């Protein structure tokens, strides 16, 4: 059985290392490659039955950096040209935005340091699409939104102030559309950019926004998108 194809989160981590290290100065036995292999094996992306004995081992990790070398337009060394389309897409997505790449890589690493958090996010269902930040950070983001006590406090606070629960993006109200069935229902979105969130950081009421299911799903497609940004997209379409 072949190892599963590399996913976005994994490529973000590998590309971050590629931009920080000299490919010819390291090899499969280098501590940086060994450490990256360890991190990749901790990511809650693939089930154990999909992992072979060589899953993301140091040889495979070093080869992936060789793929990036082959893509790099500023490096004349040949590298390993057997790269995939996703490798190329992510390389050029972050080629001129390496600070964001580094922040995302750090966030992925931090999200799996805490064993409790890691176990919890591993249980969260995957979305039907690939979020811009990748599967791991999307799961971590959703984990931060599932504090039931805090969500209820947010709803109670808005109800007391506004008298109703309306989507902060499109103003949709479940109680108006669905009557009693929709009374008190709305979803909560964590508004902090996912790559700025820390595992031990406490979430406050101001970190949450009340949104309808449709707007929530759109916000999850790009966790750097603000409420105002999504609202602007709606305005442009109207």
ROSE-4610 file (N, C-alpha, C; in Angstrom, 1 decimal, always signed):
// ROSE-4610
residu = [X/X/X/X/X/X/X/X/X/X/X/X/X/X/X/X/X/X/X/X/X/X/X/X/X/X/X/X/X/X/X/X/X/X/X/X/X/X/X/X/X/X/X/X/X/X/X/X/X/X/X/X/X/X/X/X/X/X/X/X/X/X/X/X/X/X/X/X/X/X/X/X/X/X/X/X/X/X/X/X/X/X/X/X/X/X/X/X/X/X/X/X/X/X/X/X/X/X/X/X/X/X/X/X/X/X/X/X/X/X/X/X/X/X/X/X/X/X/X/X/X/X/X/X/X/X/X/X/X/X/X/X/X/X/X/X/X/X/X/X/X/X/X/X/X/X/X/X/X/X/X/X/X/X/X/X/X/X/X/X/X/X/X/X/X/X/X/X/X/X/X/X/X/X/X/X/X/X/X/X/X/X/X/X/X/X/X/X/X/X/X/X/X/X/X/X/X/X/X/X/X/X/X/X/X/X/X/X/X/X/X/X/X/X/X/X/X/X/X/X/X/X/X/X/X/X/X/X/X/X/X/X/X/X/X/X/X/X/X/X/X/X/X/X/X/X/X/X/X/X/X/X/X/X/X/X/X/X/X/X/X/X/X/X/X/X/X/X/X/X/X/X/X/X/X/X/X/X/X/X/X/X/X/X/X/X/X/X/X/X/X/X/X/X/X/X/X/X/X/X/X/X/X/X/X/X/X/X/X/X/X/X/X/X/X/X/X/X/X/X/X/X/X/X/X/X/X/X/X/X/X/X/X/X/X/X/X/X/X/X/X/X/X/X/X/X/X/X/X/X/X/X/X/X/X/X/X/X/X/X/X/X/X/X/X/X/X/X/X/X/X/X/X/X/X/X/X/X/X/X/X/X/X/X/X/X/X/X/X/X/X/X/X/X/X/X/X/X/X/X/X/X/X/X/X/X/X/X/X/X/X/X/X/X/X/X/X/X/X/X/X/X/X/X/X/X/X/X/X/X/X/X/X/X/X/X/X/X/X/X/X/X/X/X/X/X/X/X/X/X/X/X/X/X/X/X/X/X/X/X/X/X/X/X/X/X/X/X/X/X/X/X/X/X/X/X/X/X/X/X/X/X/X/X/X/X/X/X/X/X/X/X/X/X/X/X/X/X/X/X/X/X/X/X/X/X/X/X/X/X/X/X/X/X/X/X/X/X/X/X/X/X/X/X/X/X/X/X/X/X/X/X/X/X/X/X/X/X/X/X/X/X/X/X/X/X/X/X/X/X/X/X/X/X/X/X/X/X/X/X/X/X/X/X/X/X/X/X/X/X/X/X/X/X/X/X/X/X/X/X/X/X/X/X/X/X/X/X/X/X/X/X/X/X/X/X/X/X/X/X/X/X/X/X/X/X/X/X/X/X/X/X/X/X/X/X/X/X/X/X/X/X/X/X/X/X/X/X/X/X/X/X/X/X/X/X/X/X/X/X/X/X/X/X/X/X/X/X/X/X/X/X/X/X/X/X/X/X/X/X/X/X/X/X/X/X/X/X/X/X/X/X/X/X/X/X/X/X/X/X/X/X/X/X/X/X/X/X/X/X/X/X/X/X/X/X/X/X/X/X/X/X/X/X/X/X/X/X/X/X/X/X/X/X]
num = [1/1/1/2/2/2/3/3/3/4/4/4/5/5/5/6/6/6/7/7/7/8/8/8/9/9/9/10/10/10/11/11/11/12/12/12/13/13/13/14/14/14/15/15/15/16/16/16/17/17/17/18/18/18/19/19/19/20/20/20/21/21/21/22/22/22/23/23/23/24/24/24/25/25/25/26/26/26/27/27/27/28/28/28/29/29/29/30/30/30/31/31/31/32/32/32/33/33/33/34/34/34/35/35/35/36/36/36/37/37/37/38/38/38/39/39/39/40/40/40/41/41/41/42/42/42/43/43/43/44/44/44/45/45/45/46/46/46/47/47/47/48/48/48/49/49/49/50/50/50/51/51/51/52/52/52/53/53/53/54/54/54/55/55/55/56/56/56/57/57/57/58/58/58/59/59/59/60/60/60/61/61/61/62/62/62/63/63/63/64/64/64/65/65/65/66/66/66/67/67/67/68/68/68/69/69/69/70/70/70/71/71/71/72/72/72/73/73/73/74/74/74/75/75/75/76/76/76/77/77/77/78/78/78/79/79/79/80/80/80/81/81/81/82/82/82/83/83/83/84/84/84/85/85/85/86/86/86/87/87/87/88/88/88/89/89/89/90/90/90/91/91/91/92/92/92/93/93/93/94/94/94/95/95/95/96/96/96/97/97/97/98/98/98/99/99/99/100/100/100/101/101/101/102/102/102/103/103/103/104/104/104/105/105/105/106/106/106/107/107/107/108/108/108/109/109/109/110/110/110/111/111/111/112/112/112/113/113/113/114/114/114/115/115/115/116/116/116/117/117/117/118/118/118/119/119/119/120/120/120/121/121/121/122/122/122/123/123/123/124/124/124/125/125/125/126/126/126/127/127/127/128/128/128/129/129/129/130/130/130/131/131/131/132/132/132/133/133/133/134/134/134/135/135/135/136/136/136/137/137/137/138/138/138/139/139/139/140/140/140/141/141/141/142/142/142/143/143/143/144/144/144/145/145/145/146/146/146/147/147/147/148/148/148/149/149/149/150/150/150/151/151/151/152/152/152/153/153/153/154/154/154/155/155/155/156/156/156/157/157/157/158/158/158/159/159/159/160/160/160/161/161/161/162/162/162/163/163/163/164/164/164/165/165/165/166/166/166/167/167/167/168/168/168/169/169/169/170/170/170/171/171/171/172/172/172/173/173/173/174/174/174/175/175/175/176/176/176/177/177/177/178/178/178/179/179/179/180/180/180/181/181/181/182/182/182/183/183/183/184/184/184/185/185/185/186/186/186/187/187/187/188/188/188/189/189/189/190/190/190/191/191/191/192/192/192/193/193/193/194/194/194/195/195/195/196/196/196/197/197/197/198/198/198/199/199/199/200/200/200/201/201/201/202/202/202/203/203/203/204/204/204/205/205/205/206/206/206/207/207/207/208/208/208/209/209/209/210/210/210/211/211/211/212/212/212/213/213/213/214/214/214/215/215/215/216/216/216/217/217/217/218/218/218/219/219/219/220/220/220/221/221/221/222/222/222/223/223/223/224/224/224/225/225/225/226/226/226/227/227/227/228/228/228/229/229/229/230/230/230/231/231/231/232/232/232/233/233/233/234/234/234/235/235/235/236/236/236/237/237/237/238/238/238]
x = [+0.8/+0.0/+0.9/+0.5/+1.3/+0.8/+1.7/+1.4/+0.4/-0.6/-1.5/-0.8/-1.5/-0.9/-0.8/+0.2/+0.4/-0.7/-1.1/-2.2/-1.7/-2.6/-2.2/-1.4/-1.9/-1.2/+0.2/+0.4/+1.7/+2.7/+2.1/+2.9/+3.3/+2.4/+2.7/+3.9/+3.9/+5.0/+6.3/+6.2/+7.4/+8.0/+7.1/+7.6/+8.2/+7.7/+8.3/+9.7/+9.9/+11.3/+12.2/+11.6/+12.4/+12.9/+12.1/+12.5/+13.5/+13.6/+14.5/+15.8/+15.8/+17.1/+17.7/+19.0/+19.7/+19.6/+18.9/+18.6/+19.9/+21.0/+22.2/+23.0/+22.6/+23.3/+22.7/+21.6/+20.9/+20.6/+20.1/+19.8/+18.8/+18.4/+17.4/+17.7/+19.0/+19.4/+19.5/+19.3/+19.5/+18.4/+18.7/+17.7/+16.5/+16.6/+15.4/+14.5/+15.0/+14.2/+13.6/+14.4/+13.8/+12.7/+12.9/+11.8/+10.6/+10.7/+9.6/+8.8/+9.5/+8.9/+8.1/+8.6/+7.9/+6.6/+6.7/+5.5/+4.4/+4.9/+3.9/+3.2/+3.9/+3.3/+2.3/+2.3/+1.4/+0.1/+0.1/-1.0/-2.3/-3.4/-4.6/-5.3/-4.7/-5.2/-5.6/-4.6/-4.8/-5.0/-5.9/-6.1/-4.9/-4.7/-3.6/-3.6/-4.8/-4.8/-4.3/-4.2/-3.7/-2.2/-1.6/-0.1/+0.7/+1.6/+2.5/+3.7/+4.7/+5.8/+6.7/+6.6/+7.4/+6.6/+5.5/+4.6/+5.4/+5.6/+6.2/+7.6/+8.3/+9.6/+10.6/+11.8/+12.8/+13.2/+13.2/+13.6/+12.5/+11.2/+10.1/+10.0/+10.3/+10.2/+11.3/+12.5/+13.6/+13.3/+12.6/+12.3/+11.2/+10.3/+9.3/+10.0/+11.1/+11.8/+12.5/+12.9/+13.5/+12.5/+11.2/+10.2/+10.1/+10.1/+10.1/+11.3/+12.4/+13.6/+13.4/+12.8/+12.5/+11.5/+10.6/+9.6/+10.2/+11.2/+11.7/+12.3/+11.8/+12.3/+13.6/+14.0/+15.2/+16.4/+16.1/+17.2/+17.4/+18.6/+18.9/+19.2/+19.3/+19.5/+18.2/+18.4/+17.3/+16.2/+16.6/+15.7/+15.0/+13.9/+13.1/+11.8/+11.8/+10.7/+9.4/+9.3/+8.1/+7.1/+6.9/+6.0/+4.5/+3.6/+2.2/+1.7/+0.5/-0.1/-0.2/-0.6/-0.8/+0.5/+1.6/+2.9/+3.2/+2.9/+3.2/+2.3/+1.0/+0.0/+0.4/+0.8/+1.1/+2.4/+3.4/+4.7/+4.5/+3.7/+3.6/+2.6/+1.7/+0.8/+1.5/+2.6/+3.4/+4.7/+5.0/+6.4/+6.7/+5.8/+6.0/+5.3/+4.8/+4.1/+4.6/+5.9/+6.6/+6.3/+6.0/+5.6/+4.3/+3.3/+2.1/+2.3/+3.1/+3.4/+4.0/+4.9/+5.6/+4.6/+3.7/+2.7/+1.8/+1.4/+0.5/+1.2/+2.5/+3.2/+3.4/+3.7/+3.8/+2.5/+1.3/+0.0/-0.3/+0.1/-0.2/+0.7/+1.9/+2.8/+2.2/+1.8/+1.3/+0.0/-0.8/-2.1/-2.0/-0.9/-0.7/+0.3/+0.7/+1.6/+0.8/-0.4/-1.2/-1.9/-1.6/-2.2/-3.7/-4.3/-5.7/-6.4/-5.8/-6.3/-6.2/-5.0/-4.8/-5.8/-6.1/-7.1/-8.5/-8.8/-10.1/-10.3/-9.3/-9.4/-9.4/-8.8/-8.7/-10.1/-11.0/-12.4/-13.3/-12.9/-13.8/-13.9/-15.1/-15.3/-14.7/-14.3/-13.7/-14.8/-14.4/-15.3/-15.3/-16.3/-16.4/-15.5/-14.8/-13.9/-12.6/-11.5/-10.3/-10.2/-10.1/-10.1/-8.7/-8.6/-7.4/-6.3/-6.6/-5.5/-5.2/-6.0/-5.8/-6.7/-6.7/-7.6/-7.3/-6.0/-5.7/-6.2/-5.8/-6.2/-7.7/-8.4/-9.8/-10.5/-9.9/-10.4/-10.1/-9.0/-8.6/-9.6/-9.9/-10.8/-12.1/-12.6/-14.0/-14.0/-12.9/-12.7/-12.9/-12.3/-12.4/-13.9/-14.7/-16.1/-17.0/-16.6/-17.5/-17.6/-17.2/-17.4/-18.9/-19.7/-21.1/-21.5/-20.8/-21.1/-20.8/-19.7/-19.3/-20.3/-20.6/-21.6/-22.9/-23.4/-24.7/-24.6/-23.4/-23.2/-23.3/-22.7/-22.7/-24.1/-24.9/-26.3/-27.1/-26.9/-27.6/-27.3/-26.0/-25.5/-26.2/-26.2/-26.8/-28.3/-29.0/-30.4/-30.8/-30.0/-30.3/-30.1/-29.1/-28.8/-29.6/-29.9/-30.5/-32.0/-32.3/-33.7/-33.9/-32.9/-33.0/-31.7/-31.6/-30.4/-30.4/-29.6/-29.5/-28.1/-27.9/-26.6/-25.9/-24.7/-23.9/-23.4/-23.6/-23.2/-24.4/-25.4/-26.5/-27.8/-27.8/-29.0/-30.1/-29.8/-30.8/-31.2/-32.5/-33.0/-33.8/-33.3/-34.0/-35.4/-35.6/-36.9/-38.0/-37.6/-38.5/-38.8/-37.8/-38.0/-38.6/-38.2/-38.7/-39.6/-39.9/-40.9/-40.3/-41.1/-40.7/-39.5/-39.5/-38.4/-37.0/-37.0/-35.7/-35.4/-36.3/-36.2/-34.9/-34.1/-32.8/-31.7/-31.9/-30.9/-30.0/-28.7/-27.8/-26.4/-25.5/-24.2/-23.1/-22.1/-21.0/-19.7/-19.1/-17.9/-16.8/-15.6/-14.5/-13.8/-13.8/-13.4/-11.9/-11.1/-9.7/-9.1/-8.1/-7.4/-6.8/-7.0/-6.6/-5.1/-4.3/-2.9/-2.4/-3.3/-2.9/-3.4/-4.1/-4.7/-3.6/-3.6/-2.7/-3.5/-2.9/-3.7/-4.2/-3.4/-3.8/-4.4/-4.8/-5.4/-6.9/-7.4/-8.8/-9.6/-10.8/-11.7/-12.7/-12.9/-13.8/-15.0/-16.1/-17.3/-17.0/-16.0/-15.7/-15.0/-14.5/-13.9/-14.9/-16.2/-17.2/-18.2/-18.7/-19.7/-20.8/-22.1/-23.2/-23.5/-23.6/-23.8/-24.7/-25.3/-26.1/-25.2/-25.8/-25.0/-24.3/-25.0/-24.4/-23.2/-23.3/-22.2/-21.1/-21.4/-20.4/-19.6/-20.2/-19.5/-18.6/-19.0/-18.2/-17.0/-17.2/-16.1/-15.1/-15.5/-14.6/-13.8/-14.2/-13.5/-12.2/-12.2/-11.0/-11.0/-10.3/-10.4/-9.7/-9.1/-8.5/-9.6/-10.7/-11.8/-12.6/-12.7/-13.4/-14.9/-15.7/-17.1/-17.4/-16.7/-16.9/-16.5/-15.5/-15.0/-16.1/-16.7/-17.8/-19.0/-19.3/-20.5/-20.3/-19.0/-18.7/-18.9/-18.6/-18.8/-20.3/-21.2/-22.6/-23.1/-22.6/-23.0/-22.7/-21.5/-21.1/-22.0/-22.5/-23.4/-24.8/-25.2/-26.6/-26.8]
y = [-1.2/+0.0/+1.3/+2.2/+3.4/+4.4/+5.3/+6.3/+7.3/+7.8/+8.8/+10.1/+10.7/+12.0/+13.0/+13.9/+15.0/+15.9/+16.4/+17.3/+18.7/+19.7/+21.1/+21.4/+20.9/+21.2/+20.7/+19.5/+18.9/+19.7/+20.1/+20.9/+22.3/+22.9/+24.1/+24.0/+22.9/+22.6/+22.4/+21.6/+21.2/+22.4/+23.3/+24.4/+25.5/+25.6/+26.5/+26.1/+24.8/+24.3/+24.5/+24.3/+24.5/+25.9/+26.9/+28.3/+28.7/+27.9/+28.3/+27.5/+26.5/+25.6/+25.6/+25.3/+25.1/+23.6/+23.3/+21.9/+21.0/+21.6/+20.8/+20.6/+21.5/+21.4/+20.5/+19.9/+19.0/+17.6/+16.7/+15.4/+14.7/+13.5/+12.7/+12.6/+12.5/+12.3/+13.6/+14.7/+16.0/+16.2/+16.8/+16.9/+17.7/+18.7/+19.4/+18.5/+17.6/+16.7/+15.6/+15.2/+14.2/+14.8/+16.0/+16.7/+16.9/+17.3/+17.5/+16.2/+15.1/+13.8/+13.5/+13.8/+13.5/+14.3/+15.6/+16.5/+16.0/+15.6/+15.2/+13.9/+13.1/+11.8/+12.1/+13.3/+13.6/+14.3/+14.7/+15.5/+14.6/+15.0/+14.2/+14.3/+13.8/+13.9/+12.5/+11.6/+10.2/+9.2/+8.3/+7.2/+6.2/+5.5/+4.5/+3.5/+3.1/+2.1/+2.6/+3.9/+4.5/+4.8/+4.5/+4.8/+3.5/+3.5/+2.4/+2.6/+1.7/+1.8/+3.0/+3.4/+4.5/+5.9/+5.9/+7.1/+8.3/+9.3/+10.6/+10.4/+9.3/+9.2/+10.2/+10.2/+11.3/+11.2/+10.1/+10.0/+10.7/+10.4/+11.0/+12.4/+12.9/+14.3/+15.1/+14.5/+15.2/+15.2/+14.1/+14.1/+15.2/+15.5/+16.5/+17.9/+18.1/+19.3/+19.4/+18.2/+18.1/+18.5/+18.2/+18.6/+20.1/+20.7/+22.2/+22.8/+22.2/+22.7/+22.7/+21.6/+21.5/+22.6/+23.0/+24.1/+25.5/+25.7/+27.0/+27.6/+28.8/+29.4/+30.1/+30.4/+31.1/+30.1/+28.8/+27.8/+27.0/+27.0/+26.3/+24.8/+24.4/+22.9/+22.2/+21.0/+20.2/+19.8/+19.4/+18.9/+17.6/+17.4/+16.1/+16.6/+16.4/+16.9/+16.1/+15.1/+14.3/+14.8/+16.1/+16.7/+16.8/+17.0/+17.1/+18.5/+18.6/+19.9/+20.7/+20.1/+20.8/+21.3/+20.6/+21.1/+22.4/+22.5/+23.7/+24.8/+24.5/+25.6/+26.2/+25.4/+25.9/+26.7/+26.2/+26.8/+28.3/+28.5/+29.8/+30.7/+30.0/+30.8/+31.5/+30.9/+31.5/+32.0/+31.9/+32.2/+33.7/+34.6/+36.0/+36.3/+35.4/+35.6/+34.7/+34.7/+33.7/+33.9/+35.1/+35.4/+34.8/+34.8/+34.2/+32.7/+32.1/+30.7/+30.3/+31.1/+30.7/+30.8/+31.8/+31.9/+30.7/+30.3/+29.1/+27.8/+27.7/+26.5/+26.5/+27.6/+27.7/+27.3/+27.8/+27.5/+26.0/+25.4/+24.0/+23.2/+23.6/+23.0/+23.1/+24.4/+24.6/+23.9/+23.7/+23.0/+21.6/+20.9/+19.5/+19.3/+20.3/+20.2/+19.7/+20.1/+19.7/+18.4/+17.4/+16.1/+16.1/+16.9/+16.9/+17.6/+18.7/+19.4/+18.5/+17.8/+17.0/+15.9/+15.3/+14.2/+14.7/+15.9/+16.5/+16.9/+17.5/+17.9/+16.7/+15.7/+14.4/+13.9/+14.2/+13.6/+14.5/+15.7/+16.6/+16.2/+16.3/+15.8/+16.8/+16.2/+17.0/+17.7/+18.9/+19.6/+18.9/+19.2/+18.7/+19.4/+20.4/+21.1/+21.3/+21.7/+22.0/+23.5/+23.8/+25.1/+25.7/+27.0/+27.7/+27.4/+27.3/+27.1/+25.6/+24.7/+23.3/+22.6/+21.3/+20.5/+20.7/+20.7/+20.7/+22.0/+23.1/+24.4/+24.7/+24.1/+24.2/+23.5/+22.3/+21.5/+22.2/+22.8/+23.5/+24.7/+25.4/+26.5/+26.1/+24.9/+24.4/+24.0/+23.4/+23.0/+24.2/+25.4/+26.6/+27.1/+26.8/+27.3/+26.4/+25.3/+24.3/+24.4/+25.5/+25.6/+26.0/+25.1/+25.3/+26.4/+26.4/+27.4/+28.8/+29.0/+30.3/+30.7/+29.7/+30.0/+30.5/+29.8/+30.2/+31.6/+31.9/+33.2/+34.3/+34.0/+34.9/+35.1/+34.1/+34.2/+35.0/+34.7/+35.5/+36.9/+37.2/+38.6/+39.4/+38.8/+39.4/+39.6/+38.5/+38.6/+39.7/+39.9/+40.9/+42.3/+42.5/+43.7/+44.1/+43.1/+43.3/+42.8/+41.9/+41.3/+40.2/+39.8/+38.8/+38.2/+37.1/+36.5/+36.6/+37.5/+37.7/+37.5/+36.9/+36.7/+38.1/+38.1/+39.4/+39.7/+38.8/+39.1/+39.4/+38.6/+38.8/+39.1/+39.2/+39.5/+38.4/+37.2/+36.1/+35.8/+35.6/+35.2/+33.9/+32.9/+31.6/+31.6/+32.5/+32.5/+33.1/+34.0/+34.6/+33.6/+32.9/+31.9/+30.6/+30.1/+28.8/+28.8/+30.0/+30.1/+29.6/+28.9/+28.3/+27.4/+26.6/+25.7/+26.4/+27.6/+28.3/+29.2/+29.3/+30.2/+29.8/+30.8/+30.6/+29.9/+29.6/+28.9/+29.9/+29.7/+30.4/+29.8/+30.0/+29.4/+30.4/+29.9/+30.8/+30.7/+31.8/+31.7/+32.4/+31.8/+32.4/+33.4/+34.6/+35.7/+35.9/+35.4/+35.5/+34.8/+35.4/+34.7/+33.4/+32.3/+31.0/+30.9/+31.6/+31.4/+32.3/+33.1/+33.9/+33.3/+32.2/+31.6/+30.7/+30.7/+29.9/+28.8/+27.6/+26.5/+26.8/+27.6/+27.9/+29.3/+29.9/+31.2/+31.1/+31.9/+31.8/+32.6/+32.0/+32.7/+33.5/+34.8/+35.6/+35.9/+36.5/+36.8/+37.6/+38.5/+39.4/+38.6/+37.4/+36.6/+35.8/+35.9/+35.1/+36.0/+35.5/+36.2/+35.3/+35.8/+34.9/+35.0/+33.9/+33.8/+32.7/+32.8/+31.7/+30.6/+29.4/+28.3/+28.6/+29.2/+29.5/+30.4/+31.5/+32.5/+31.8/+31.0/+30.3/+29.4/+28.7/+27.8/+28.6/+29.7/+30.6/+31.1/+31.5/+32.0/+30.9/+29.6/+28.5/+28.2/+28.7/+28.4/+29.2/+30.3/+31.2/+31.8/+31.2/+31.7/+33.0/+33.6/+34.9/+36.0/+35.5/+36.4/+37.0/+38.3/+38.9/+38.9/+39.3/+39.4/+40.5/+41.6/+42.8/+42.4/+41.6/+41.1/+40.3/+39.3/+38.5/+39.3/+40.3/+41.2/+42.0/+42.4/+43.2/+42.3/+41.0/+40.1/+40.0/+40.0/+39.9/+41.2/+42.3/+43.6/+43.8/+43.2/+43.3/+42.5/+41.4/+40.5/+41.0/+41.9/+42.4/+43.5]
z = [+0.0/+0.0/+0.0/-0.9/-0.9/+0.2/+0.5/+1.5/+0.9/+1.7/+1.1/+0.6/-0.3/-0.9/+0.2/+0.1/+1.0/+1.0/+2.2/+2.3/+2.6/+2.5/+2.6/+3.9/+5.0/+6.3/+6.3/+5.7/+5.7/+4.8/+3.6/+2.7/+3.2/+4.0/+4.7/+5.6/+6.4/+7.3/+6.6/+5.5/+4.8/+4.0/+3.4/+2.7/+3.6/+4.8/+5.8/+6.1/+6.3/+6.5/+5.2/+4.1/+2.8/+2.7/+3.0/+2.9/+4.0/+5.1/+6.2/+6.1/+5.3/+5.3/+3.9/+3.9/+2.6/+2.3/+1.3/+0.9/+0.8/+0.3/+0.1/+1.4/+2.4/+3.7/+4.7/+4.3/+5.2/+4.4/+5.1/+4.5/+5.4/+5.0/+5.8/+7.3/+7.6/+9.0/+9.8/+9.1/+9.8/+10.8/+12.0/+13.1/+12.6/+11.7/+11.3/+10.5/+9.7/+8.9/+9.8/+10.8/+11.7/+12.6/+13.0/+13.8/+13.0/+11.7/+10.8/+10.6/+10.4/+10.3/+11.5/+12.7/+13.9/+14.0/+13.6/+13.7/+12.7/+11.5/+10.5/+10.9/+11.7/+12.2/+13.3/+13.9/+14.9/+14.4/+13.2/+12.7/+12.6/+13.1/+13.1/+11.7/+10.7/+9.3/+8.8/+8.9/+8.4/+9.5/+9.3/+10.3/+10.2/+11.2/+11.3/+10.2/+9.7/+8.7/+7.3/+7.2/+6.0/+6.0/+7.1/+7.3/+7.2/+6.3/+6.1/+7.1/+7.1/+7.9/+7.5/+6.3/+5.8/+5.8/+6.4/+6.4/+6.9/+6.1/+6.4/+7.1/+6.7/+7.4/+6.8/+7.4/+7.1/+5.6/+5.0/+3.5/+2.7/+3.0/+2.3/+2.5/+3.7/+4.0/+3.2/+3.2/+2.5/+1.0/+0.5/-0.9/-1.3/-0.3/-0.5/-0.6/+0.2/+0.0/-1.3/-1.8/-3.2/-4.3/-4.0/-4.9/-5.0/-3.8/-3.8/-4.5/-4.4/-5.0/-6.5/-7.1/-8.5/-9.0/-8.1/-8.4/-8.3/-7.4/-7.1/-8.3/-8.8/-10.0/-9.8/-8.5/-8.2/-7.9/-8.1/-7.8/-9.1/-9.6/-10.8/-10.6/-9.4/-9.2/-9.6/-10.0/-10.7/-9.7/-8.5/-7.5/-7.9/-7.4/-7.7/-8.4/-9.7/-10.6/-10.5/-9.7/-9.6/-8.6/-8.7/-7.7/-8.2/-7.3/-7.6/-7.8/-8.4/-8.6/-7.3/-6.3/-5.0/-4.5/-4.7/-4.3/-4.9/-6.2/-7.0/-6.6/-6.4/-6.0/-4.7/-3.7/-2.4/-2.4/-3.2/-3.3/-3.7/-4.8/-5.4/-4.6/-3.8/-2.9/-1.9/-1.4/-0.3/-0.7/-2.0/-2.4/-2.1/-2.1/-1.8/-0.5/+0.2/+1.5/+2.6/+2.8/+3.7/+5.1/+5.5/+6.9/+7.3/+6.4/+6.7/+6.7/+5.8/+5.8/+7.1/+7.6/+8.9/+10.1/+10.1/+11.1/+11.1/+9.9/+9.8/+10.3/+9.9/+10.3/+11.8/+12.4/+13.9/+14.5/+14.0/+14.6/+14.5/+13.4/+13.2/+14.3/+14.5/+15.4/+16.9/+17.2/+18.5/+18.8/+17.8/+18.0/+18.4/+18.1/+18.4/+19.5/+20.2/+21.3/+22.6/+22.8/+23.9/+23.6/+24.4/+24.1/+24.2/+25.1/+25.3/+24.1/+23.6/+22.4/+21.2/+21.1/+19.9/+19.9/+21.0/+21.1/+20.7/+21.1/+20.8/+19.4/+18.8/+17.4/+16.5/+16.9/+16.1/+15.9/+16.8/+16.7/+15.9/+15.6/+14.9/+13.4/+12.9/+11.5/+10.5/+9.4/+8.3/+7.5/+7.0/+6.1/+4.7/+3.9/+2.6/+1.6/+2.1/+1.2/+2.0/+1.4/+2.0/+2.4/+3.7/+4.1/+3.7/+3.5/+3.1/+4.1/+5.4/+6.4/+6.5/+6.0/+6.1/+7.1/+7.1/+7.9/+9.4/+9.8/+11.3/+11.9/+11.3/+11.8/+11.8/+10.8/+10.8/+11.9/+12.2/+13.3/+14.6/+14.8/+16.0/+16.2/+15.1/+15.1/+15.6/+15.0/+15.4/+16.8/+17.3/+18.7/+19.6/+19.2/+20.0/+20.1/+19.1/+19.0/+19.8/+20.3/+20.9/+22.4/+23.0/+24.5/+24.7/+25.1/+25.2/+26.2/+27.3/+28.3/+27.8/+27.1/+26.6/+25.4/+24.6/+23.5/+24.0/+25.1/+25.7/+26.3/+26.9/+27.5/+26.4/+25.3/+24.1/+23.7/+23.5/+23.1/+24.1/+25.4/+26.4/+26.4/+26.2/+26.2/+25.0/+23.8/+22.6/+22.8/+23.3/+23.5/+24.5/+25.5/+26.5/+25.9/+25.0/+24.4/+23.2/+22.3/+21.0/+21.0/+21.9/+21.9/+20.9/+20.1/+19.2/+18.8/+18.1/+17.6/+16.1/+15.6/+14.1/+13.7/+12.5/+11.9/+11.8/+12.2/+12.2/+10.8/+9.9/+8.5/+7.6/+7.6/+6.7/+7.3/+8.7/+9.5/+9.5/+9.0/+9.0/+10.4/+10.6/+11.9/+11.8/+12.5/+12.5/+13.1/+14.1/+14.7/+13.7/+12.8/+11.9/+10.8/+10.3/+9.2/+9.6/+10.8/+11.2/+12.4/+12.9/+14.0/+15.3/+16.1/+17.4/+17.2/+16.1/+15.9/+15.9/+15.3/+15.2/+16.3/+17.3/+18.4/+19.3/+19.5/+20.3/+19.5/+18.2/+17.5/+16.7/+16.7/+15.8/+16.1/+15.2/+15.4/+15.9/+16.5/+17.0/+16.1/+15.8/+15.0/+15.8/+15.9/+16.5/+15.6/+15.9/+15.0/+14.9/+15.9/+15.8/+14.7/+13.9/+12.9/+13.4/+12.8/+13.4/+13.6/+12.8/+13.0/+14.1/+14.7/+15.9/+17.2/+17.1/+18.3/+19.0/+20.3/+21.1/+21.8/+21.9/+22.6/+24.0/+24.8/+26.2/+26.3/+25.2/+25.2/+25.5/+26.5/+26.9/+25.9/+25.5/+24.6/+25.4/+25.0/+25.6/+24.7/+25.2/+24.5/+23.2/+23.3/+22.2/+21.1/+21.4/+20.4/+19.5/+19.9/+19.3/+18.5/+17.4/+16.6/+16.3/+16.3/+16.0/+14.5/+13.9/+12.4/+12.1/+10.9/+10.4/+9.8/+9.6/+9.1/+7.8/+6.9/+5.6/+5.7/+6.4/+6.6/+7.4/+8.3/+9.1/+8.2/+7.3/+6.4/+5.5/+5.1/+4.2/+5.0/+6.2/+7.1/+7.3/+7.4/+7.6/+6.3/+5.2/+4.0/+4.0/+4.7/+4.8/+6.2/+7.1/+8.5/+8.7/+7.7/+7.8/+7.4/+6.8/+6.4/+7.5/+7.6/+8.7/+8.4/+9.4/+9.3/+8.3/+8.4/+7.5/+6.1/+5.9/+4.6/+3.9/+4.7/+4.1/+3.8/+4.7/+4.5/+3.2/+3.0/+1.8/+0.5/+0.6/-0.5/-0.8/+0.2/+0.0/-0.6/-0.2/-0.7/-2.2/-2.6/-4.0/-4.8/-4.3/-5.1/-5.2/-4.3/-4.3/-5.3]
